Amino acid sequence: MAIFLVEMADGSEMILTAGRATRTEAGDVAFEYVDARGNWSLCCTVHSAQMKTAYARRVGEDGVARWVPQLSAGRWWAY
């Protein structure tokens, strides 16, 4: 499981725990869970018009956790 932060266009923030996140070709960000058998299912989608930036929480080489911004254009996956 990973932790994600989404900065919304209205100034609010949303923190989600999900198995992975992906940016679709339409620019939306979809968050998915995985079950014990490895089956992925959609749990939440944030439309591009509602979102400013998506971040994934990562631990750096120095051992400090930080929010890493994801690309604002194009496809990506984050686990």
C-alpha positions in Angstrom: 0.0 0.0 0.0 1.1 3.5 -0.7 0.1 7.0 0.5 -0.9 9.7 -1.9 -1.7 13.4 -1.5 -3.9 15.3 -4.0 -4.0 19.1 -3.9 -7.4 20.0 -5.2 -8.3 23.1 -7.4 -10.4 24.6 -4.6 -7.4 24.7 -2.2 -8.3 21.6 -0.2 -6.2 18.4 0.1 -7.0 14.7 0.0 -4.8 12.0 1.4 -5.5 8.4 0.2 -4.1 5.0 0.9 -4.2 2.8 -2.1 -2.3 0.0 -3.8 -1.4 2.1 -6.8 -2.4 5.3 -8.7 -2.4 6.1 -12.4 -2.9 9.1 -14.5 -5.2 8.3 -17.4 -4.9 9.7 -20.9 -7.8 12.0 -20.1 -5.7 13.5 -17.2 -7.7 12.0 -14.4 -6.0 10.2 -11.5 -7.4 6.8 -10.5 -6.6 5.0 -7.3 -6.9 1.2 -7.0 -6.8 -1.5 -4.4 -5.5 -5.0 -4.8 -7.0 -8.1 -3.1 -5.2 -11.2 -1.7 -5.5 -12.8 -5.2 -3.8 -9.9 -7.0 -7.0 -8.5 -8.5 -7.1 -4.7 -8.9 -10.2 -2.7 -8.4 -10.9 1.0 -8.7 -11.6 2.8 -5.4 -11.5 6.5 -6.3 -11.0 8.7 -9.3 -10.2 12.4 -9.2 -11.0 14.4 -12.4 -8.3 16.6 -13.8 -10.5 19.7 -13.5 -10.7 19.2 -9.7 -7.0 18.6 -9.1 -3.9 20.7 -9.1 -1.1 18.2 -8.2 -0.8 14.6 -7.2 2.0 13.4 -4.9 3.2 10.0 -3.8 4.9 9.6 -0.4 8.4 8.2 -0.7 11.3 7.5 1.6 14.5 9.0 0.3 18.0 7.6 0.5 18.5 9.6 3.6 15.6 7.8 5.3 13.4 10.9 5.3 9.8 10.5 4.0 8.7 13.2 1.6 5.9 14.0 -0.9 7.2 13.4 -4.5 5.1 15.3 -7.1 3.8 13.1 -10.0 3.8 14.3 -13.6 1.1 16.8 -14.5 0.8 15.6 -18.0 1.0 12.2 -19.7 0.5 8.7 -18.3 2.2 7.4 -15.1 1.8 4.7 -12.5 2.8 5.0 -8.8 2.9 2.2 -6.3 
